[in-house]
Amino acid sequence: MLVLGIETSCDETAVAVVKDGKEILSSVVLSQTPLHKSFYGVVPEVASRAHAFWLLPTVESSLEKAKISPRQLSAVGVTQGPGLIGALMVGLTAAKTIAAVLGIPLVPVSHLSAHIYSAFMSTDALPPAVALVVSGGHTALFRINSLIDSEVLGRTTDDAAGEAFDKVARMLALPYPGGPSIERASEGGSDTIKFPRAMLGEESLDFSFSGMKTAVLYHIRERKKKNAELTESEVANIAASFQEAVVDVLVEKSKRALVQTSLKRLVVVGGVAANR
């Protein structure tokens, strides 16, 4: 079975061809980071227009790399949400059209379910498991009962972890996206500033990062009262301390989820999962 997968939920135009649910024959990802860099975040209208411009060439490139023709496709899978409405509409419209023209099934896919399924595509791991989905737009814990059955255990009550990384990076005048730039900056620093860890109670599996982000802002303001600009070592220590605080919360909540579900396997997916 050959499935064409289309993903346009945010700021990357991505198309892949997957054989039998596991073997990735091609994966073409076009990043829009340069378009959004100056805004320190994704501008929905800019993202939607870029998807509309690049999606069909990306589809063609993915089919070419997989060395198959459109008529060989068995189905089209497409992100239906969550995500930016305009960006999602571009992908959905293209996927519907391709499926209709070829007379093959259209499969709408949850963005979060796709994140989780990716862990089982790239490894030999199988459910049941706890999944931590941590990205620019989402931070949540799921109990994965099977490849098509999951339940939410906890989610962020405000900012996602990746969003907090972006906002703190902007406070420190570090490049967008924030996750990689804060990680690089932190390598020259240490966890010397004890930013708050919002645990929301001893049993809670929900997340909150807005207070931590505000604590960083106040700390920077206090430092700038003494010096007009932060020194390189101060930036490094703030980056290291903030990163440590975020990771502490992610680790603690994941441990709680494993204890509460009595499960032995944890999968970590989403952009922030790339943080070392």
N, C-alpha and C positions, 0 to 999 in steps of 0.2 A: 504494500500500500504506500503510495507516494502522496504526501500532504504538503501543500504550499502554505506556509505560515506567514501572516502579515501582522506587524506590530507597529502602531502609530499612536500609542497612548500619551506620549509626552514629547520629548525632544530628540528622539532617534527614529529614523526611518529604517525599519529592519524587516528583511524578508529571508526566509529559509525554506529549504526543501528537506523533509524528513522522511526516511524510509522505515516503515513498520514501527513507528513510534519511538525509535531509539537511535537509528543511524542518521546522523546529520550529513546530508550530501552536499549542502552548501548553506552558508550563513553570511549574508551581506548586511552590514550595519553602517548607516550613514549618520554620523554625529552632527548635531547642530550647535555644539558648544561654542564655536566661534561667533555664531549669530546672537547668542544670548549673553556672552561674556561680559559686556559692558553694563548689563542690567543686574548682574549677580543673581540671576534666576531666569526661569523660562517665561517668555512672553507668549501667551496663547495664540494671538493672531499671527505673530511671526512664525511660530511653530507650524500652524495649520497651513500657511502658504508654502512653507518649505516642503512639507509632506506632499502637498498637491503637485509641486514642481518635480520632486525627485522619486515619487513612489513607483511609477511605471518603469523608469529606467532601472530602479533597484530590483523590481520583479524580473525584468529581462536579464539582468546580470546574474541573479540567483539561479534562474533556470539554466542559463548558459554554463555556469560553474558546476551545476549538478549534472550537466550533459543530458538533459531530458527536454522533450517538447511539451507544450501546454496540454496536448491531447493525452499524454501519459499520466497526468495527475488524477488522483482518486478523489480528492476533496480539497477544500480551501478552509483553513482555520484562520480566525481573525480576532484580535482583541476587541471585546465589546465594552470594556470598562473594568474597573474605574480608570479615570484619566481625564485629560482635557477634552471637552465636548467637541470642539472644532477639529482637533487632531484626530480623535476617534472617528468622526464622520468621514474623513478622507479615506482612512483605511477600510472602514465598513463599506463605503460606496464602491471602492475598487474591488473588494473581495466579493461583494454581491454580484457585481457585473461579470467578473471572471467566472464565478460559479454558474451564473445563468447562461453565459455564452457557451461554456463547455458542457453544461448539463450535468454537473456534479454537485454533491452535497456541500452546503455552507455550514461550518461549525463555529458558533460564537464561543469565545473563550474568555473567562475571567482573568484579568491581568494578574491577580494574586495567585490564582490556581496555577497559572503558567509558571510563575516564579517557583512555586513549590514543586511542580512536576519536573522542572529543570534539574533538581537535585537527584531525581531518580533516573533521568536520562543519562547523566554524566557519571554515575557510579553504579555499583551493584546493590546499593541499599534499597530496601523495600519497606513499605509501611507495615505495622504501625510505627509512628514516630511523632515527635514534636517538631514543628517547623517554626523558625524565627524568620519572618520576612522583614527585612530592614533596608529601606531605600530612601530616596529623596522625598517621596510622597507618602510612604507607608512605613509603619512600625507596628507589627502585630505578631502574636503567638497563636498557632493553630495546633489542634490535635488532628493528625492525619490517620484516619482509620483505613482508607484504601486510596487508590489513585483517583477515585472519583467521589470520595466521601471525606469531608473535613468539617471541623467545627472551630469557631473562634474561641480562644481561651482568654485573650486580652488584647487590647489595642491602645494606641496613643490617645490621650484625651486632649492633646493640643498639637504641638509640632511633631513631625516625624524626625527621626535621628538625622537623616541626610539633610533635611531642611535646616536643622539647627547647625550642622556643620557649615552649610553655605552662609548662614547669617553671621556666625562667629568669624568665618574667614573674611567676610566683608568688614567687620569691625576691626580686624587686624590688618586690613589692606592686603590680604593675600589673594591670589588669583582664584577665579571661578573655574571649575566646581570646587567647593570647599573641602570635601573629604580628602582628596589626594594632596591638596596644598597644605592642609593642617597636619596631615601625616608627615609630609616632608619637613615642615617647620618644626615639628615636635622632636625630630631626631637630634636636634641640637639642644634640647631642653630637658627638664625633669618635672615630675609631679610635685611641685613645691606649693601650689595654691590649692586649698581644699574647697573646691566648688561643691555645692550641695548635690546630693543624690536623692531624687524624689522617688521613694519606694511605694508611697500611697497605701501604707498598711502592710502588716506582716504576711498576709495571704494574697494580696492583690497581684494580678498578672498584667495590669494596665501600665502604661508608660506616660511620663510627662517630662518634657524637655524645655518648656518655656521658662521655668524658674531658673534652670541652669544657664540658659542663654542670657537671661536678665542679669544674673550674678556676674557673668563675664563682662557685660556692658558696664555695670557699676564699678567693677574692678579696674577696667580700662580708664574710666573717667577719673577715678581717684589717682591713678598713676599719672595721668596727663595733667593733673593739678600741680604735680611736682616737677614734671618734665613735659615740655610741649609735645614731644614725640616719644613713642616707645622705643627702647633700644632693641637691637636684634636678639639679645639674650632674654629680654622680657617677653617678646613675641613668642620665642621658642618655649619658654616656661608656661605661658598662658595656653599655647596650643597643646602642649603635652598634658597639662593639668585638665583642660577641657576634654580632650580625647579620652584620658583615663577615666574621667567621671562618666562619660557616655557609655564607655565599654563596661565599666563596673555595673551599671544598671542593666545593660543588655545581658550580661553574664548571670547576674543574680536572678533576674526574672526567668531566664531560660532554665536555670537550676530548679527554681520553684516549680516551673511547669512540669519538669521531668519527675519531681517528687510527687506532685499532686496527681499526675496521671499514671504513675508507676511504670512509665515507659523508659526504655534504655537507649533510644536513639534520638539524636537531635540533628536536624539539617538546618543550615543557615544559608539563606538566599537573598538576593537583592544587591544593589550596588554597594551598600555599606559593608556587605559580607567580604568585599575585597580588602577591607582595612586589615592590616597585618596584626 
